[in-house]
């Protein structure tokens, strides 16, 4: 019985660690995506930092990436940047890979 409890605790700890890692990678991805979008909008360094934080905050509105995509598409359209939803989704995937690489290299 103790082996089962130990295994269960181990699985729970692994799940928590995996979820925490996924969260950190998503935050990093969103910051990278915000930096990319800020560059397209011609924001200053201070504005870029604030915008990256706003993109991270936007991801807390609902599950999934749609809230982030919606924010970026709205902001980029308002700034007259010639970017489509497909462009944003492609960049989202690229930044996810970059964020994971960065996270793994720091671990």
PEJOQUI-V221203 format. One record per run of one state. SS is the DSSP state (H for helix, E for strand, C for the rest). FROM is the first residue (numbers start at 1). LEN is the number of residues. Records with the same first field share a line. If there is no record, write none. Layout:
# PEJOQUI-V221203
SS->FROM-LEN  FROM-LEN
This chain:
# PEJOQUI-V221203
C->1-1  42-3  59-7  79-6  107-1
H->2-40  45-14  66-13  85-22
